[in-house]
Amino acid sequence: MINIPRHEHPDPQCERANWLNLNGEWDFEFDFGKSKLESGILEKKNWDKKIIVPFCPESKLSGIEHTDFIPAVWYRRTVNITAAQLEGRVILHFGAVDYETTVYINGKKAGTHKGGYASFSFEVTDYLSEGENTLIVHAVDDVRNPLVPRGKQSEELKSHGCDYTRTTGIWQTVWFEFVPKAYIKSFRLFPDYENGVIAISAVVEGEGEFTASASYEGKPMGSFTKTAKSTITGEIKLDEIHLWEVGCGRLYDLELTFGKDKIKSYFGLRNVKLDERGFLINGKSVFQRLVLDQGFYADGIYTAPTEDDLINDIKISLAVGFNGARLHEKVFEKRFLYHCDRLGYIVWGEYGNWGLDWSDPLSLAAMLPEWCECVERDFNHPSIIGWCPFNETWDINGRKQNDDVLRIIYRTTKLLDETRPCIDTSGNYHVETDIFDVHDYEQDVAVFASHYEKLVSEGKMFSYFPDRQTFGGGITFVSEYGGLQWSRGDRGDAWGYGNAPKTEEEFFERYKGLTDVLLDNKAIFGLCYTQLYDIEQEQNGLYYYDRTPKFDTEKFREINSRKAAIEN
């Protein structure tokens, strides 16, 4: 598999030995008129182009690099399936495809999915036969459709401001998974750090004996075995307690078996809680030193060129003193979240809600099903310490957001996951939320400080929109600030917030002043600086787009890592 791009297993929390990575070269065609199904593409022998999956056709790594609007695309490849692989069930997985996907196997429609961020799969055994099989994928996308969430993909021809190159079609790994007829369909993990217990809830296909076994660094930590049919619940009382903490993942290995089915997984012993003492991780107040990470890559756009690139983004964040990130306007791949879990790097699970017309009640149907899929997919990751389905729900053509849309999605998130806080819409405009956060790009340090002076003394929170949202008290979070521009000067459209510092000295003076205001406030539990690295014309990162540092990283680390007032 080493010659296959992104050859590693895409889901370390649910890893079976018997799988087949389908990344690599596929046949490819554009469908600018969205007419090729009618014109017989399913039967067409010679296709126009080749593409390297999982990279989108807009990217350099795909081998195509077409950056104009692409309304629809087609992919095709053949796969050899053995008789042994057909003895059980075959599941076809997609990490993500943007946006509406239809899958054909040997000329027959095998499944459909709507949404550009959620992972999805189809059980396709009955469509396959021994020997060569033809797999065709059709993806339709329109970032200008107000009922299609696009995140930070530009709705204009070219990138502008804080919107960037678009992504169409397949942008995460595609793979076959071969499972027995009786197998584990899904599972949820519920850690209890105080009692040293991991509780497990699983859904199975068939009937048989279910066993869960935990270990830590190769040493057995406990297990349970029960007979399962449809569903199973149980818990393991761990022999030793090793806490998952910020900066130290301390992951337990977990093996789940159900008859002949075996899954390799892991978990972290970690609970989160929000109270007057702060944001608590395993009962300890931890100041969230976060940075905005938008998950863009110069050569791969939405897709990291290699797994090392995923790891490096965490490492460069840690190098400048951050302990986590807002994974902004995008649902990141599970392989990235695994490395966050492993390294003790805290993150907020978010969604690419921009482009959606949240003033329209129909936006609920456009977003909620996929958002539920995303929460369900990532529930077991200890690094995710909160959810944020919306970001900055600005008025659309003079129309205010539909508050019921935000309220329903917030309440559904809480029904799906009672273990984490949820911010309804980061920055503005809050409707119903666990945390009242704000975005504040004021560049004058004195003015910035005045915004938060009354937070401790009078319990009054600064907001640019006091007529649209009401602070209900408690500790809070400045979840976007800074955005200081520093450019190499190689683009005339460079963009950032406020007036760019003229010297390195001025840059650090402003950076330290703004950050100190937040670190020194006893009612603020976290900050999030905009942003980790430049992306195309938005050049307000601490690193350039190629991830090389702009300044001495140790200076940032000294500013960011000192103890915050709420941690005392």
N, C-alpha and C positions, 0 to 999 in steps of 0.2 A: 504493500500500500504506500510505500514511501514516495513513489513518483506521482501519486494522486494528490492534487491540491487539497489542503485541509483534510489530511488523511486520518487525523485522530478521531476517536469516538466522540460524537457530538453531545452525548448526554451522560456524563460520569455518574449521575445519581441513579441512572437506570441502565446499567451496562450489561448486556448479554454477550456471551462469547461468539454466538452464531449470528453474524451480521455481515452485510455487504455494502461498502461505501460506493455510491454511484456518482461521485464527483469525477470531473475530468472532461474530456471532449464529448460534446453532444452535437448533433445536427441542429441548425437554428434557422429561423426565418422571422423577419419582421412581418407584421400584418397591419399596415397603416390604414387600410380600409375596413378592417375587421370583417373581412369577407372570405378568408381562406378556407374556413370550414365548408362553405358553400361550394367553393371551387375545387374541393377534393383533396385537401392537404393530407388527410388521413391515408389516402391511397398513393400519394405522390412518391415516386421513387428517389429522385435526385433533388435534394434540398439545396438552397442557395448558399448557406454559410455554415461555419463551425463556431462554437462558443465553448469557453472553458467554464464549467459549473464548479463552484457556486457563485461566480462573480457576475454581477449584473452587466447587461450589454453597454451601459454608459461607462463602465470602468475600463481602464487600460488592461487590467489583468484578464478580462474576458476575451481579449483578442479582437474586440469590435470597436469600443470607444465611440459610440454614437450618442451624443449628448443632447440632441433635439428631443422633442416630445415623442414618446413611443406609446401609441394607444393599445397595442397588443403584440404578443410574441408567441412563437411556437418553439418547442424543444422536442428532440427525438433521439433515442438511443436504443440499442438492442442489449438484452441481458440474457445470459445463459443460466437456466435454472435446472438443478439436478432433481432426480426422483427422490432422493433423500430429503432435499429441502422442501418438497411438496408433501411429505408425510404428515407434517403438522399444519400450522397456519403461517401465512406469509403476510407481514405488515409492511406497508410502504410508508416511510416517514419523510416529511419535509420540515426542515428547521424553520423556514419562512419563505413565502413567495408573495410578491407585491403585484396585484392585489386580489383579483378574482381568479381562482384556479380551477381548471377542469382537467382531469387526468383520464387518458385513454390507454387501455392495455389490450394489445392485439385487436385494435379497432373498436373495442367496446368501451363505453363510458364507465369508469370505475369509481369516480367520486368527484365532489366539488367542495370548494372552501372559499369563504370570503374573509378578507383581512390580510394586511401586509406585514403583520408583526408576530402573530401567534404561530406556534408550531402545530402541525396537524398530521394525521395519519389515516390510512385506509387499510382494512383487512381485504387483501386482494387475491387470496388463494384460488378462488374459483375462476379468476380471469387468466391464470397462468397455466402453462403446460410444460412438460419436460422438454428441454432444449432451448432454442432461441425464442425470445419474446420481445415484442416491440412496445416500448413505453413512450408515450407522447404526452407532453404537458403544454397546456394553453394558459396563458396569463393575460388578463386584461387590466389596464390601469389608467386612471385619469386623475391627476393631482388637482385639476381645476374643478372637479365635481365637488360641490359643497357637502356631499354626504360620503366623501372618501377621506379619511384622516391621512395626512401626508407627512406629519412631523416637520422636519426642517428641509424637506425637498422643495425646491423653488417652483412656484406656480407661474413664474415668468420664464421666458426663453433662457435667460442667463441667470446665474447666481447673483444675489444682491443682498445687502444688509446682512442679516443672520439666517438667510436661506441659501441652500447649496445645491450641488449637482443631484439630480434625481436618481432613483433606483427603480428599475422595472423588472418584474419577473423573479426568478430564483435568486436568492441572495444568502441562503444558508445551505448547509449540507443536505443532500438527499441520500437516503439509505433504505435498504431492505433489512428486515429483521425476521429471523426464522424461529418460531416458538412452537412448543408442543400444542396439542389440541386443548389441553387444560393448562392455563397459564395465568400469570398475574397481570391484570389489566392496568391497575394504578394503585398507588399507596400514598398515605399521608403520615408524616412523622410529627410527634408532639413531645418535645423535650421538656423535662422538669428538672432544672438544675438543683433546686432545694432538696429534693428527695432522691436525686441520682437515678432518674427513671427515664426511659424512652418508651413512649406509647406509640403503637402502630395500628393504623386502620387501612385495610386493603380491600380492593375489589378484585375478584377472581372469575375466570371463565372455567366452569366445570366444578368438580368436587374432588377433594383429596386432602392430604396432610400438608399444612403450612408451617414452616419453621423460620424463625427470625433469630439470627445469631450476631451478636456484637463483639467487636474486638478493638483493642487499642494498641497500636504499634506491634501487632502480631500476637498480643496476649488476649485470650478469651475473657470477655467481660460479662457474659450471661446470654441466655437464650430462652425462647419458649416455643412450644409446638402445640398446634391445635388443628382439629379437623375443620376445613373451610368449605363452604358452599355459598357462592355469590359474594358474601362479605365475610371479613374476619377482623376482630380487634384483639389486641393483647398488649402486654408491656414487659419490658425487660428491666429488672432491678440491677443496675450496673455495679460490678464489683469494686470499681474505682471511679472517682469523680475527677474528670479533667475538663475544666471549663473552657468553652469557646470565648475568647476575649479579643478586644480590638488589638490588632497587631500580633495575635497568636491564635491561629485557627484551632489547633488541637482537635482534629477531626477523628471520630470513631469510624471504623469500617463496619459495614452492615451487609450481611448476606441474607437474602430472602430466597427461600425455595418453596415450590409448590409442585409436588409430583416431580416431573422431569425438568421443570422450569427452574432456572437459577438466575438471580439478579445480583450483581455487585453494586453496592451503594455505599453511602456514608451519611453521617449526621454530626451536628455540633450541639453540645449541651449549652443552650443559650435561651434566655427569656428576656423580653423587653417590656418596659413599663414606663408610663409617663405620669409623674406626679409633681407636687410642689418642690421636690428636691432636685428635679431635673429629668433628663431622659436617662433612664436606668437600664443598664445591661447587666443582667445577673445581680441586681440590687445595687450596682455601683453607678454613680453619676458620671457619665462620659460626655465631654464636650465634643460635639460633632464638627470636626475641622474638615469640611467638605469642599470639593471643587466640582464645577460643572464639567461633565464628560459627555460629549455628544456622539461618540462612536463613529467618527468619519476617518477615512484613510485616503491619502492622495491617489493611490493606485487601485484600491478596491472599493472606494466610496463607502457603502454600508458594511462591507465585509473586510475583516482583517486579513491581510495577505497570508499570515501564518499564525499559528498558536503563540509563537514567541512575541508577536506584536500585541496580542491580548495581554500577556504577562507584563510586557514592557510598559504598557499604559498604567498599570497598577504601580509598578516600580518607580516610574518617574513622578507619580503623584506622591508616593511615600517619601521620595527623595527631597521634596520641597516642604515636607511637614504636614501633609494632609493625612487623615486617617480613613477617608472614604470619599464618596462621590454621589451627586445626583446624576443618575443615568438618564440624560435629558432628552425628552421628545423622541424616545426610541425604546423599544424593548430589546435589550441586549441578548446575545446568544447564551445558552446555558454553559458553554465551555468557559466563557468569561466569568460567569457567576461562580463556577467551580473554583477558579483561581482566587476570586474574592473570598470564598469560603475558606480556602486553604490558607490564605495569608492573613485572615482576620481583618478584612477590609470592608467597612460598612457601606451599604448603598441603599438608595431609595429606588424601588421599582416604579417606573413611570410608563407613560404611553405617548405615542406620537399624535396628540390630539389636534395639533394645528392643521388647518385646512378644512376642518369639520365645522359646519354651521350649527353651533350650539344654541343659536336662537330658534332653531327649527325643532319642534318636538320629534320629527322623524330621525333626528340625529341620535336619539336613544337607541333605536333599532340598528342604526349604522355602527354604533360603538360598543354597546353593552355586551353582545355575545362574544366579541373578540376579547374585550377586556376581561370577561370571566375566564376565558381560555388562558389568558396570560397569568392571572392570579393563581389559577389552578396549576398551571405548569410550574410556577416558581415558588410555590408555597413552602417547599421543604428546604430552601436555601437559608442557612443561618445568617449569611451576610446581609440579606434583605431585612432591614429593620423598620420599614414603613412603605406605604403605598401612596401614589399620587397620580390619579387618572387624568387630571387636567392641569394645564399650565397656562396662566394668563388668558382668561376667557374674555378677550376684548370684544367691544361692540362690533357687530358685523353690519355694514351699510346702515348704521344708525339704529340697529336693533339690538336690544340687550339680550344677554344669555337667557335661556329658558331655565329658571331656577329649579324646576322639577326634574329636568334632565340631570343636572348636577346632583341634586338630592337623591334621586333614585340610584345613580351609580355609586355615590358614597355609601348609601345604606346597603346596597347589594354587596359592595366590597366588605363591609363589616359582617354581613351574613356569611360570606365565603371564608373570612379570616378574622376571628376575634382576637388573635394573638398579637396583632400589630396595629399601630395607629394609622389613620388614613387622613391625608390632606385632600380636601375636595378639589381645590384648584389653587395651585401654588401662586402666590403673589396677589391675585385678584381674579374674580370677585367671589369672596367666600359666601357660602350659603349654609352648609352644615358640615362641620369639620372637627377633627380632634385637635388640630393645631392651627392657630391663626398665624400664618407666616406672611412676610412682606418681601418685596423686591425693592431695593433702594440703590440707585446708581448715582447718588449725589457724590460729587468729586471733591468738594470742599470739606476738609476734615472737621472743621469747627461746626459747620452746618449739619453735617452727618451726625456728629456727636449730640447736637441739640435735639435731634429726632428721638433720641432714646433716653433723655435725661429724666423724664417723668415716669418711665416704665417701672422703676423700683419704688420711687418715693410716693407716687400717686396711682400706680397701676394703670396708667394711660399709655396706649400704644400708638405710635406714629403710623399714619396711613395716608397715601396720596389720594385715597378715595373714601373719605369718612362718610360720605352720603350713600355709598354703595355697600359698605360692609362694616360690621360692628365688632370690636374687640371685646370678648367676654371675660377677659382676665386670664391669669396664669402665666406660666413661662412660655417663651415663644422662640422664633427662629427667623433669622434674616437669610433667606434661602437664595438670594442673588444679590451680589454687590460687586463693586470694583469695575471690572471690564476695561482696565487701563490699556490703551493702545500703544504698541511698540512695533514698528514695522521695519523690515529690511529695506524698504523703499523700492521693491521690485514690482509693485502694483500701484496703479493710479487710483484704484477704487478701494484702497484699504479702509477698514471701518472698525470703530470701537465706540466706547461710551465716553461722552464728555470731551474735554480738551486733552490731547495726548501730552504726556510729560515730555519735556524737551531734553532732559538729561537723565542718565542712569540714577544720579543722586536724587533728582526730583521724583523719579519713579518709585524708589524705595521709601522715600519720605512719605509719599502719599499712601503707598501700600501699607506701610506699618501703621500710619495714623488711623486709617479706616479699620484695619484689623484689630488694633488695640481697643478701639471703641467697643467692639463686640465681645472681645475676650474679657473685658473688665466689667461687663454688665451682669449682675447676679440673676437677672430675670431672662437672660438669653442662653439657650442651651446649645446653640449651634450657628454656624455660618456656612455659606457656600459661595466661594469666589468664582467669578466668571472671567476666564475659563482655563482649562488645563493646557490646551494647545490651540494655535491658530487653525482655522478652517477656511481655506480659500481666501476670500476677501475679508473675512472677519479676523482681524489680527490683534486680538486682545488676550492671547494666551500667555502663560508663563514659559511655554515652549513654542518653537516654530512648528509648522505643519508636519515637518519631517521628524519632529520630536527631539530636535537638538535644543539645548537650553539657551534662552536669551541672555540670562545673567547667571551669576554665581548661585547655584541652587542652595548652598549652605546658608546664605543670607535669608532666603525665604523660609528655610527650615527653622532658623532661630526665631523668626517672627511668629510663625504659625504654631510652633510646638510648645510654647510656654504654657504654664498652668492657667486655666480660665477661672474666673471668679466663682462660677457655679460648681466647680469641682472641689472647692475648699470645704 
